[in-house]
Amino acid sequence: MSKPRRARRDRLRGQLRLGLARFLLWSLGRLSLGGAQRLGRLVGRAFWLANGKTRKTVEENLARCLPELDAAERKKLARRTLIETGMGLIETAPVWNWSRSQVGSAVKDMPGFEAIEAAIETGRGAILLAPHIGNWELGGLATAARTPTTVMYRPPREPALEALLIEVRSRCGADMAPANLRGVRQALRALKRGELVAILPDQAPRHGEGVLAPFFGHPALTMTLIRTLSRRTGAPAFTGWAERLPDAAGFRIHYSPVTEPIDAEDPETAAAALNREVERVVREKPAQYQWTYRRFRRRASGRARRTDST
């Protein structure tokens, strides 16, 4: 197949995927939070009963990361994790369709946010570490609605979907910065303006952009970007995550100051500290963590790139 024909085919596929994504977002977005979570529970139970790759990934991650649990406890946690995963998957559509006031109504409490506001008032900005636990999409929207926020993201593999991703994640005022050199510069400018920069800290970076560091006692490729932002700006860091409350009651977003040395001079030391912060958050509500993510599948191909060091 010639290159022009291949390019046309790829564009058509991209447009079809974008159309399907918009249709699903529109149709599922009409659900109430309770309806979305009921459907999500069914999806999660289907994941469990199918006993496929998703369930096996969860079970393998739990066996590796929480060996202190016995087999029965891990099985119970794995099943609950898949149900929470299903709820998170389906409820994202309504969350992405909510207005700013609907987002605010769904958030019942934001304990610890006043510390972020106090840090921002000093003019140094602040870094928010938002692991994949609870509903991180809702957490990002609610945080951006409260204070100027730049959210760093990894562009999807399908270029046609990037515009949709930016559209839905910026609906409460967030600026979106891709996880590349241009996005790093954008984040640095935001911090120097005294604003908040939010990052998903437990997402494996591309090869050459991270280092190996222990995560629940096992080596995992870990980003060095957060260390770079912290060292270059002196901005304080916080963790934040949106807990899914029972019975579709809404969400509680927890914020707390980072106490580990995530800005250490040595990149491996800083990465290990970052992972300990993520571990601390995960242990607060382990069933709501994204154990479906194959965090340990990648290995570093050397130290961080020059742009990620000081």
C-alpha positions in Angstrom: 0.0 0.0 0.0 1.4 3.4 -0.9 2.1 6.0 1.8 -0.7 8.4 0.7 -3.3 5.6 0.8 -2.0 4.4 4.1 -2.2 7.9 5.5 -5.8 8.3 4.2 -6.7 4.9 5.8 -5.2 6.0 9.1 -7.0 9.3 9.1 -10.3 7.5 8.4 -9.8 5.1 11.2 -8.9 7.9 13.5 -12.1 9.8 12.6 -14.2 6.6 13.1 -12.6 6.1 16.6 -13.2 9.7 17.4 -16.8 9.4 16.3 -17.3 6.3 18.4 -15.7 7.9 21.4 -18.0 11.0 21.1 -21.0 8.7 20.8 -20.1 6.7 23.9 -19.3 9.9 25.8 -22.7 11.4 24.8 -24.8 8.3 25.5 -23.1 7.2 28.8 -22.8 10.8 29.8 -26.6 11.0 30.2 -26.5 8.6 33.1 -26.8 9.8 36.7 -23.9 9.1 38.9 -25.9 6.3 40.6 -26.9 4.8 37.2 -23.3 5.0 36.0 -22.0 3.3 39.1 -24.6 0.5 38.9 -23.7 -0.2 35.3 -20.0 0.0 36.3 -20.5 -2.6 39.0 -21.9 -4.9 36.4 -18.9 -4.3 34.1 -16.5 -5.0 37.0 -18.3 -8.3 37.9 -18.0 -9.2 34.2 -14.2 -8.6 34.3 -14.1 -10.9 37.4 -16.2 -13.7 35.9 -14.4 -13.6 32.6 -11.2 -14.5 34.4 -9.2 -12.9 31.6 -6.1 -10.7 31.3 -7.5 -7.8 33.3 -8.3 -10.0 36.3 -4.9 -11.8 36.1 -3.1 -8.4 36.0 -4.9 -7.3 39.2 -4.2 -10.6 40.9 -0.5 -10.5 39.9 -0.1 -6.9 41.1 -1.7 -7.6 44.4 0.4 -10.7 45.0 3.5 -8.7 44.2 2.7 -5.5 46.1 0.6 -6.7 49.1 2.2 -10.0 50.1 1.1 -9.4 53.7 -2.4 -10.3 52.7 -3.3 -14.0 52.6 -4.8 -15.6 49.5 -8.4 -15.1 50.6 -7.9 -11.5 51.4 -6.2 -10.8 48.1 -9.0 -12.6 46.2 -11.6 -10.4 48.0 -9.6 -7.3 47.2 -9.1 -8.3 43.6 -12.8 -8.7 43.1 -13.5 -5.4 44.8 -10.8 -3.7 42.7 -12.5 -4.8 39.4 -15.8 -3.5 40.6 -14.3 -0.2 41.5 -12.5 -0.2 38.1 -15.8 -0.7 36.3 -17.5 2.1 38.2 -14.6 4.4 37.4 -14.7 3.5 33.8 -18.4 4.2 33.3 -18.8 7.2 35.6 -16.1 9.0 33.7 -18.6 9.8 30.9 -21.0 11.7 33.1 -18.2 13.4 34.9 -16.7 14.6 31.6 -20.2 16.0 30.7 -20.9 17.8 34.0 -20.9 21.5 34.3 -18.7 23.3 36.8 -21.6 23.5 39.2 -22.3 19.8 38.9 -18.7 19.0 39.6 -18.9 21.1 42.7 -22.1 19.5 43.8 -20.5 16.0 43.5 -17.6 16.9 45.7 -18.7 16.7 49.3 -15.4 17.7 50.9 -11.9 18.7 50.0 -9.8 18.3 53.2 -6.3 19.7 53.0 -6.9 22.0 50.1 -6.4 25.0 52.2 -2.7 24.1 52.5 -2.4 24.2 48.7 -4.1 27.6 48.7 -1.7 28.9 51.3 1.3 27.6 49.3 0.1 29.3 46.2 -0.3 32.5 48.0 3.4 32.6 48.6 3.9 32.9 44.8 6.0 29.8 44.3 3.2 27.7 42.9 2.6 24.1 43.9 2.9 20.6 42.4 0.0 18.2 42.8 0.7 14.5 42.6 -2.5 12.8 41.6 -2.1 8.9 41.5 -4.5 6.7 39.6 -6.8 6.1 42.6 -10.5 6.9 43.0 -11.8 9.1 40.2 -8.8 11.1 39.1 -10.7 12.7 36.3 -13.2 14.3 38.8 -10.3 15.3 41.0 -8.6 17.2 38.2 -11.8 19.0 37.3 -12.7 20.0 40.8 -9.2 21.2 41.6 -9.0 23.3 38.4 -12.3 24.8 39.3 -10.8 26.1 42.6 -7.4 27.4 41.4 -5.5 28.0 38.1 -4.2 24.6 37.2 -2.0 23.1 34.5 -2.6 19.4 34.0 0.2 17.4 32.4 -1.0 14.5 30.2 0.4 11.8 27.9 -1.0 12.3 24.4 -3.1 9.3 23.3 -1.8 6.9 20.6 -4.6 8.0 18.4 -3.9 11.7 17.4 -7.6 12.3 16.6 -8.5 11.6 20.2 -6.2 14.2 21.7 -8.5 17.1 20.9 -11.3 15.3 22.7 -9.2 14.6 25.7 -8.1 18.3 26.0 -11.7 19.4 25.5 -13.2 17.3 28.3 -10.3 17.7 30.8 -10.2 21.5 30.4 -13.9 22.1 30.8 -13.4 23.6 34.4 -10.5 25.9 33.4 -7.4 23.7 33.4 -4.6 24.3 31.0 -3.4 21.1 29.4 0.3 20.4 28.9 1.6 17.4 27.0 4.3 15.3 28.7 7.1 16.4 26.3 9.7 19.2 26.3 7.1 21.8 25.3 4.8 20.7 28.1 7.6 20.8 30.6 8.3 24.4 29.7 4.6 25.2 30.0 4.5 23.6 33.4 7.6 25.5 34.5 6.0 28.8 33.4 2.8 28.0 35.3 4.8 27.3 38.5 6.8 30.5 38.1 3.4 32.4 37.8 2.5 30.9 41.2 0.0 28.4 39.9 -0.7 24.7 40.4 0.7 21.9 38.2 -1.0 18.5 38.5 0.8 15.3 37.4 -0.1 11.6 37.4 3.0 10.3 39.2 2.5 6.6 38.9 2.4 6.5 35.1 5.5 4.8 33.6 7.5 7.3 31.5 8.9 6.6 28.1 12.3 4.9 27.9 15.1 7.3 28.6 12.8 9.6 30.6 12.8 7.7 33.9 14.8 5.6 36.3 14.2 2.3 38.1 13.0 2.8 41.7 11.2 0.5 44.2 7.4 0.5 44.1 6.0 -1.7 46.8 9.4 -3.3 47.0 9.8 -4.0 43.3 11.7 -2.1 40.6 9.4 0.0 38.5 10.2 2.6 35.8 9.5 5.9 37.5 9.4 9.5 36.1 12.0 12.1 37.0 9.9 15.0 35.7 8.5 15.8 39.2 12.1 16.0 40.6 13.0 18.4 37.8 10.0 20.7 38.4 10.6 20.7 42.1 14.3 21.5 42.0 14.0 24.2 39.3 11.2 26.1 41.1 11.3 25.2 44.8 7.5 24.7 44.6 6.1 22.6 47.4 4.4 19.3 46.5 1.1 17.7 47.6 -0.7 14.5 46.9 -4.4 14.6 46.0 -7.0 11.9 45.2 -10.7 11.7 44.8 -12.3 9.0 47.0 -15.5 7.4 45.6 -18.0 7.5 48.5 -20.5 4.6 49.0 -24.0 4.5 47.5 -23.3 7.2 44.8 -23.0 9.8 47.6 -20.3 11.7 45.6 -16.6 12.1 46.2 -14.2 13.4 48.9 -10.9 14.8 47.6 -8.0 14.3 50.0 -4.9 16.6 49.8 -1.8 16.3 52.0 1.7 17.7 51.9 4.5 15.5 50.5 7.1 14.7 53.2 9.4 12.4 51.2 12.5 13.9 49.5 11.1 13.9 45.9 13.6 16.7 45.0 16.7 14.7 46.1 19.9 15.4 44.2 20.2 11.8 43.2 17.4 10.9 40.6 17.0 7.3 42.0 16.6 8.6 45.5 14.0 11.1 44.4 12.1 8.5 42.4 12.1 6.1 45.3 10.7 8.9 47.5 8.0 9.6 44.9 7.0 6.0 44.9 6.7 5.9 48.7 4.3 8.9 48.5 2.2 7.0 46.0 2.3 3.9 48.2 1.1 5.9 51.1 -2.0 7.1 49.2 -2.7 3.7 47.7 -2.8 2.1 51.2 -5.6 4.5 52.2 -8.1 2.9 49.8 -6.4 0.0 48.0 -9.5 -1.2 46.3 -9.9 2.1 44.4 -6.3 2.0 43.0 -5.7 1.1 39.3 -4.2 -2.3 39.9 -5.1 -3.1 36.3 -2.1 -1.1 35.2 1.0 -3.1 34.3 3.4 -0.9 36.1 6.2 -3.5 36.2 6.3 -4.4 32.6 8.8 -1.8 31.5 12.5 -1.4 32.3 14.7 1.7 32.1 17.1 2.0 29.2 19.6 4.2 31.0 19.3 7.2 33.2 17.0 10.1 32.7 17.4 12.4 29.7 19.4 15.5 30.1 16.3 17.7 30.1 15.1 15.9 33.2 18.2 16.7 35.3 19.5 19.8 37.0 
